[in-house]
Amino acid sequence: MTPELHFPWLELSILTPLLGAIVCGLQNNPAKSQRIATAFSALALLFSAGEWIDFSTMNSFLAHDHWDLLTVLFHRDIFVIDELSAPLLPLSALLYLLTILATLRTKAARFSFGLTLLSESITLATLSCRDGWIIIALLSLAIIPPWIELRRRNRSSRIYLLHMGLYIGLLVGGWSMVDLSAGPEGTPLIAAAMLTMAALLRGGVVPVHCWLTDLFQNAAMGTALLFVTPMTGAYAVMRLVLPVAPAWAMQSIAILSLITAVYAAGMALIQTDARRFFCYLFLSHSSLVLTGLEIVTPIGLTGALCVWLSVGLSLGGFGLTLRGVEARIGRIDLSEFHGLYEHMPMLASLFLLTGLASIGFPGTIGFVGMELLIEGAVDVYPLVGMTVVIAAALNGIAILKAYFRIFTGTRHVATVSLRARPSERIGVVLLSLLVLGGGLWPQPGVHSRYHAAIKLLELRPRHIQPLPAEHPSAESSDSESSNSESSSSHDNERSHKH
């Protein structure tokens, strides 16, 4: 029987922003809507953090909500969490809270706090679910808030709708065939191909990435940022593709993701528009995560899950910093020097810190995850590991180039103060503590991600697990890694059966 949390954390974290979206929808005052949205988003973060703490005290890979009303209605667990999703909920809630909190008053009228809270509720519900059809339904609903904003801003939504419609269609068609098959062993070839194509499309893998740049160009920076940074596309890969896709499908995603990582890193290096620069930077990092997820070895998968968290946190903060600069001086042209460091030293420091953390700079949250990802890739495919290093190096050069263009090179003359507001200072301090704390004390995070990787590999049927002859099997890698960690806790975890 599935263990139960001690409090209905999941339902409360999902319903709180949904209620806040309704309240904000009844308001006409942007400043009041922002205060309401901040309060409800803070409560959602509190409940999701409570879920993570509660779950971490349980010796279980899986748990469902306490007093789960939907379980009574549908006679099955709807909202459940495991070691994969437990930290993703507070991370996503934190990104939403910081985005709402850091919105300047001059931009509050153009940023829909109601739609943002609705999007947060859908995102948290998606990350709290393991049922295939419900995940697909929630992913479909998540498309609506950005589309509404594009329509309100009188921007073209054709490219966005075309790609997202195809994405949902592929998911529905592929999962329908999986449902009709006898199980993972009987998954039709066409179903695996459709799910693989859907994963590539949602991940923005080359050549189907133009919808991502179009979204960043036409939507509000905050909306585009929150649509991509929780990485629900990668979550769909883990829940829908990994359990049923054959080895060739996983290898196809890995190869195309690796090509995208290098291509996007090179494109980020030559961009003159800051939004497009960030879009390609994020696309490169998310592709690296997908590459690690498809390696399907304990070390590689552990590294990918660690990078997933570090990229969400670091690039989330990086994007918010870029958004704050843009709110002060307008769209940023990276072909010119702006010299803004003197006016906003805190934002400049956070820009550099989060940017370096995203590429795995020593002492930051991304260092251990990137090292594990490279080690796992080199252990199976040496050329893949070298390519990951090349992509990370290009991203690092692009980040430093953008930093010098925005914050150095000249003296900027301003008639009003451009310094960080109190709400932005809170975000700067919090993100800095998390980025540095995760880098200086990485053991708990790596331990949790390793357990999640082992369990996810166990859920994957043996007949479709790629086990190269020249390398140890997943089971022996599991055993060797377990001996290097705390043996007793790992043995207890592996003995627990879902």
ZIZINOR-V849629 format. One line per field, one symbol per residue. ss: DSSP state (H for helix, E for strand, C for the rest). phi: phi as a letter, one per 30 degrees, with the letter a starting at -180 (. if undefined). A space follows every 10 residues. Layout:
ss=???
phi=???
This chain:
ss=CCEECCCCHH HHHHHHHHHH HHHHHCCCCH HHHHHHHHHH HHHHHHHHHH HHHHHHCCCC CEEECCCCHH HHHHCCCCEE EECCCHHHHH HHHHHHHHHH HCCCHHHHCC CCHHHHHHHH HHHHHHHCEC CHHHHHHHHH HHHHHHHHHH HHCCCCCHHH HHHHHHHHHH HHHHHHHHHH CCCHHHCCHH HHHHHHHHHH HHCCCCCCCH HHHHHHHHCC HHHHHHHHCC CHHHHHHHHH HCCCCCHHHH HHHHHHHHHH HHHHHHHHHH CCEHHHHHHH HHHHHHHHHH HHHHHCCHHH HHHHHHHHHH HHHHHHHHHH HHHHHHHHHC CCECCCCCCC CCCCHHHHHH HHHHHHHHCC CCCCCHHHHH HHHHHHHHHH CHHHHHHHHH HHHHHHHHHH HHHHHHHCCC CCCCCCCCCC CHHHHHHHHH HHHHHHHHHH CCHHHHHHHH HHHHHHHHHC CHHHCCCCCC CCCHHHHHHH HHHHCCHHHH HHHHHCCC
phi=.ddcddaddd dddddddddd ddddddccce dddddddddd dddddddddd dddddddcda dbacddhddd dddchadccb bbddcedddd dddddddddd ddddddcddc cddddddddd dddddddcbb dedddddddd ddddedddde dddhcdcddd dddddddddd dddddddddd ddkedcdddd dddddddddd dddidecccd dddddddcdd eddddddcdd hddddddddc cedbdddddd dddddddddd eddddddddc dccdddeded dddddddddd eddcdhbedd dddddddedd dedddddddd dddddddcbi eccddbdchc dddbdddddd edddddddci dejcdddddd dddddddddc bedddddddd dddddddddd ddddddcbja cccbdbdcdd dedddedddd dddddddddd bdeddddddd eddddddddd eddcddbedd bddddddedd ddddcddddd ddddddcd
